[in-house]
């Protein structure tokens, strides 16, 4: 399984074969790495350790034999993304969901996915509107704006993942399946944004790709946007706040609606035009005004970014129960984990090591031995000085 993990981690880091060879100090060539990734050769323990260091993971991460099929759904990307960037984003999404599955299994949290995967057959855009209303009813959300969409999705068993992605990537949905095809977990993955309104729309859009099935050659992106807009701003509630039909709109009024519904001004205007609240002429006029003000690229009064909480909660739980060590917790969180006591660190490392598979334990011990090699290569004169000083 080394070949699969090596390639996945290299792509997630955005590294070419040459980049990885360079990061190892050229102790291995790009040709050799290519053979490792294709399963045509196996790296020696020393090379394996250097590869792990270059990728920023433990050696045991490359020996991890767990392989859960993960399917990316409706990967949204723009034409400006290169093939390498597309591969990197797909690998990052795969790794992020893989980490969450690992944590879910580690803490013994049962899979709880209250999401109607691909349940809504969509033959028209009006069907997408109805699907959003049906999901709101199923999740008992009422007709008011969703205060925290991220929290709502996590409450219903979805993993919400924020990526610091390259320009041109908006989001992707993912499903992990068991050997029999049954879903183990699902995720909505979006690009971090300075404006929480865009983040919410991205999540709702990716949720759409998980629950709808467009029919009759309908444009999937149009269906997803209609579903997302209807989920965030139900037609009746929007009309209640703005009226059945409008000939004029004030920009300050739009800013208030942005705060209320948690949607960007541009998305709200498109929603109003779709529902016939404003006509095409007024829609075009307002969009031109937004462009002139520079609001098409950076809207004023950005909303706070909703933060996913499941990963932090699960990681801290695993750390407290000594199922992972602080270094692993820091890797999962992407930041320094809270510092435990010195005794807890020592005991936790021992328990963590004992819980690992035999192959992973051997790799960890070999890594520690290599790190301590200098202690056993002390020149004789220095060793004599140490002995003398200790017995002085």
C-alpha positions in Angstrom: 0.0 0.0 0.0 3.0 2.3 0.2 2.6 3.2 -3.5 -0.9 4.5 -3.0 -0.2 6.5 0.1 3.0 8.0 -1.3 1.3 9.3 -4.5 -1.7 10.6 -2.5 0.4 12.5 -0.1 2.7 13.9 -2.7 -0.3 15.2 -4.8 -1.9 16.7 -1.7 1.3 18.6 -1.0 1.3 19.9 -4.6 4.7 18.3 -5.2 6.0 16.9 -8.5 8.3 13.9 -8.5 11.2 16.2 -8.9 10.0 18.3 -5.9 9.9 15.3 -3.7 13.3 14.0 -4.8 14.7 17.5 -4.1 13.0 17.5 -0.6 14.8 14.3 0.3 18.1 15.8 -0.4 18.4 13.8 -3.6 19.0 10.5 -1.7 16.5 9.1 -4.1 15.8 10.0 -7.8 12.5 11.0 -9.4 12.6 7.7 -11.4 12.9 5.7 -8.2 9.9 7.6 -6.6 7.9 6.9 -9.8 8.6 3.2 -9.4 7.6 3.3 -5.7 4.3 5.0 -6.7 3.6 2.3 -9.3 4.4 -0.5 -7.0 7.4 -1.6 -9.1 9.9 -1.2 -6.2 10.0 -0.8 -2.5 12.0 1.9 -0.7 14.5 0.9 2.0 13.8 1.9 5.6 16.2 4.8 5.3 14.6 6.1 2.1 11.1 5.6 3.5 12.0 7.7 6.5 13.4 10.5 4.4 10.3 10.4 2.1 8.1 10.7 5.2 10.1 13.7 6.5 9.9 15.4 3.1 6.1 14.9 3.1 5.7 16.1 6.7 4.3 12.9 8.0 5.5 10.0 10.2 6.9 6.9 8.5 3.9 4.9 9.7 1.6 7.1 7.6 3.2 5.7 4.5 2.7 2.2 5.8 -1.0 2.7 6.7 -2.8 -0.1 4.8 -6.3 1.2 5.4 -7.9 2.0 2.1 -11.4 3.3 2.0 -12.8 4.1 -1.5 -13.7 7.8 -1.6 -15.8 9.2 -4.5 -15.6 12.8 -5.4 -19.0 14.2 -6.6 -19.3 17.0 -9.1 -15.8 18.4 -8.6 -16.3 22.1 -9.4 -13.3 23.6 -11.0 -12.7 26.4 -13.5 -10.9 26.1 -16.8 -8.0 28.1 -15.3 -7.0 25.2 -13.0 -4.1 23.2 -14.4 -4.2 19.4 -14.3 -1.6 19.5 -11.5 -3.8 21.9 -9.4 -6.9 19.7 -10.0 -5.0 16.6 -8.8 -3.8 18.5 -5.7 -7.3 19.7 -4.8 -8.7 16.1 -5.3 -5.9 14.7 -3.2 -6.4 17.3 -0.4 -10.1 16.5 -0.3 -9.4 12.8 -0.2 -6.9 13.1 2.6 -9.2 15.4 4.7 -12.1 13.0 4.6 -9.7 10.0 5.2 -8.4 11.7 8.4 -12.0 12.2 9.6 -12.9 8.6 9.0 -9.8 7.6 10.9 -10.8 9.8 13.9 -14.4 8.6 13.8 -13.2 5.0 14.0 -10.6 5.8 16.7 -13.0 7.4 19.1 -15.7 4.8 18.4 -18.3 7.3 17.2 -21.0 5.5 15.2 -21.6 6.7 11.6 -24.7 8.9 11.6 -25.5 10.2 8.2 -29.0 11.7 8.1 -28.7 12.9 4.4 -31.0 11.6 1.6 -28.1 10.8 -0.8 -29.3 11.2 -4.4 -32.9 10.9 -3.3 -34.4 13.8 -5.3 -34.9 13.2 -9.0 -34.9 16.6 -10.7 -36.6 17.1 -14.0 -36.9 20.9 -13.8 -35.5 23.7 -11.8 -38.8 23.9 -9.9 -38.1 20.4 -8.7 -34.8 21.7 -7.2 -36.9 24.3 -5.4 -39.2 21.7 -4.0 -36.3 19.4 -3.0 -34.8 22.2 -0.9 -38.2 22.7 0.8 -38.5 19.0 1.4 -35.1 18.8 3.1 -35.9 21.8 5.3 -39.0 19.9 6.4 -37.1 16.7 7.0 -34.5 18.5 9.1 -37.1 20.5 10.9 -35.5 23.8 9.9 -38.8 25.7 9.4 -38.9 28.6 6.9 -36.6 31.1 8.7 -32.9 31.6 7.6 -30.5 29.0 8.8 -28.5 30.7 11.5 -25.4 28.4 11.2 -25.4 26.2 8.1 -22.1 24.6 9.0 -23.4 23.5 12.4 -26.6 22.2 10.8 -24.7 20.0 8.4 -22.5 18.6 11.1 -25.6 17.9 13.2 -26.9 15.7 10.4 -23.7 13.7 10.1 -22.0 15.5 7.3 -18.3 16.3 7.5 -17.7 20.0 6.7 -14.2 20.6 5.5 -12.6 24.0 4.8 -9.6 24.0 2.4 -7.1 26.7 1.9 -7.4 26.1 -1.8 -5.8 27.5 -4.9 -7.7 30.2 -6.9 -10.2 28.6 -9.2 -11.4 25.9 -6.8 -14.8 26.4 -5.2 -15.8 23.1 -3.7 -16.5 19.4 -4.0 -18.7 16.8 -2.3 -17.3 13.4 -1.3 -18.7 10.0 -0.2 -16.7 7.2 1.5 -18.1 3.8 0.9 -17.7 0.4 2.5 -16.8 -2.7 0.5 -20.5 -3.4 -0.1 -21.0 0.1 -1.4 -22.9 1.4 1.7 -22.0 5.0 2.5 -19.6 5.3 5.6 -19.4 9.0 5.5 -20.0 12.1 3.3 -18.5 15.5 3.2 -19.1 18.9 1.7 -15.8 20.6 1.1 -15.4 24.3 0.3 -12.7 26.9 -0.2 -12.0 29.2 2.7 -13.4 32.7 1.9 -13.1 36.1 3.6 -16.9 36.3 3.4 -19.1 33.8 5.2 -21.9 34.4 2.7 -19.8 32.8 -0.1 -18.8 30.0 2.3 -22.5 29.2 3.0 -23.4 29.2 -0.6 -20.5 26.8 -1.5 -21.6 24.4 1.2 -25.3 24.5 0.2 -24.2 24.0 -3.5 -22.1 20.9 -2.6 -24.9 19.6 -0.4 -27.1 19.8 -3.5 -24.7 17.5 -5.5 -25.2 14.9 -2.7 -29.0 14.9 -2.6 -30.3 15.6 -6.1 -30.1 13.6 -9.4 -30.7 15.9 -12.4 -32.6 14.2 -15.2 -33.0 14.8 -19.0 -29.7 16.5 -19.5 -30.4 19.3 -17.0 -27.4 21.5 -16.2 -26.1 20.1 -12.9 -24.6 23.4 -11.8 -27.8 25.3 -12.4 -29.8 22.7 -10.5 -27.3 22.9 -7.6 -27.5 26.7 -7.5 -31.3 26.7 -7.5 -31.4 24.2 -4.7 -28.8 26.1 -2.6 -30.5 29.4 -3.1 -33.9 27.9 -2.1 -32.3 26.3 1.0 -30.8 29.6 2.2 -33.7 31.9 1.1 -37.0 30.1 0.9 -39.3 31.9 -1.6 -42.1 32.7 0.8 -39.7 34.1 3.4 -37.9 36.2 0.8 -41.2 37.6 -0.5 -42.3 38.3 3.1 -39.2 40.5 3.6 -39.0 42.2 0.3 -42.4 42.0 -1.3 -44.1 40.2 -4.2 -42.7 42.6 -6.9 -40.2 45.4 -6.8 -39.4 48.2 -9.3 -36.5 49.6 -7.3 -34.1 48.4 -4.6 -31.7 50.4 -2.4 -28.2 49.0 -2.0 -28.4 49.5 1.8 -31.6 47.4 1.8 -29.6 44.6 0.0 -26.9 44.8 2.7 -29.6 44.2 5.3 -30.9 41.2 3.4 -27.4 39.8 3.1 -27.1 39.8 6.9 -30.6 38.3 7.3 -30.3 35.4 4.8 -26.5 34.9 5.0 -26.3 35.2 1.2 -24.2 37.4 -1.0 -25.9 40.4 -2.6 -25.2 38.9 -6.1 -26.8 35.6 -5.1 -29.8 37.4 -3.6 -30.4 39.5 -6.8 -30.2 36.4 -9.0 -32.7 34.7 -6.6 -35.1 37.6 -6.9 -34.8 37.7 -10.6 -35.4 33.9 -10.8 -38.6 34.2 -8.6 -39.9 37.2 -10.6 -39.6 39.6 -7.8 -37.5 41.9 -10.0 -37.4 41.9 -13.7 -34.4 41.4 -16.0 -33.9 45.1 -16.6 -33.6 45.9 -12.9 -31.4 42.9 -12.3 -29.0 44.0 -15.1 -29.0 47.6 -13.8 -28.1 46.6 -10.3 -25.4 44.2 -11.4 -23.8 47.0 -13.4 -23.9 49.3 -10.3 -22.3 46.5 -8.2 -19.5 46.3 -10.9 -18.9 50.0 -10.9 -18.5 50.0 -7.1 -16.2 47.0 -7.2 -18.7 44.9 -5.3 -18.7 42.0 -7.8 -15.2 40.9 -6.6 -15.4 42.1 -2.9 -18.7 42.9 -1.3 -18.9 45.2 1.7 -19.7 44.0 5.1 -18.4 40.4 4.8 -20.1 37.9 7.1 -18.2 36.0 9.7 -16.9 32.6 8.5 -18.7 29.7 10.1 -16.2 27.2 11.6 -16.6 23.4 11.5 -16.3 22.1 15.1 -16.5 18.3 14.7 -12.8 17.8 13.8 -11.6 19.9 16.8 -13.9 18.1 19.2 -13.0 14.6 17.9 -9.3 15.4 17.9 -9.3 16.8 21.5 -11.3 13.8 22.6 -8.8 11.4 21.1 -6.0 13.3 22.7 -7.6 13.4 26.1 -8.2 9.6 25.9 -4.6 9.1 24.8 -5.7 7.5 21.5 -3.3 9.9 19.7 -0.3 11.8 20.8 0.1 15.6 20.7 2.1 15.5 17.4 -0.7 13.6 15.7 -3.3 16.0 17.2 -1.4 19.0 15.9 -1.3 17.4 12.4 -5.0 16.8 12.4 -5.8 20.3 13.7 -3.3 22.1 11.5 -2.1 24.0 14.6 -0.4 23.3 17.9 -2.4 21.1 20.1 -3.0 22.0 23.8 0.1 21.0 25.9 -0.5 18.0 28.2 1.6 17.3 31.3 5.1 15.8 30.9 4.0 12.6 32.6 0.9 12.3 30.4 3.0 12.8 27.3 5.3 9.9 28.2 2.5 7.6 29.2 0.4 8.6 26.2 3.2 7.8 23.8 3.6 4.3 25.2 -0.1 3.6 25.0 -0.4 5.1 21.5 2.5 2.9 20.3 1.1 -0.2 21.8 -2.2 0.4 20.0 -0.6 0.5 16.5 -0.3 -2.4 14.1 3.0 -4.4 14.4 4.4 -2.9 11.1 3.7 0.6 12.3 5.3 -0.1 15.7 8.4 -1.4 14.0 8.5 1.7 11.8 8.1 4.1 14.8 10.9 2.3 16.7 13.2 2.4 13.7 12.5 6.1 13.3 13.4 6.8 17.0 16.5 4.7 16.7 17.7 6.6 13.7 17.0 9.9 15.5 19.1 8.7 18.4 21.9 7.3 16.3 24.2 10.3 17.2 24.1 9.4 20.9 25.8 6.1 20.1 28.5 7.6 17.9 30.2 9.8 20.4 34.0 10.0 19.9 36.0 8.2 22.5 37.6 11.3 24.0 34.2 12.9 24.6 32.8 9.7 26.0 35.7 9.6 28.5 35.0 13.2 29.5 31.4 12.3 30.2 32.3 9.3 32.3 34.9 11.3 34.2 32.5 14.2 34.9 29.8 11.9 36.0 32.1 10.2 38.6 34.0 13.3 39.7 
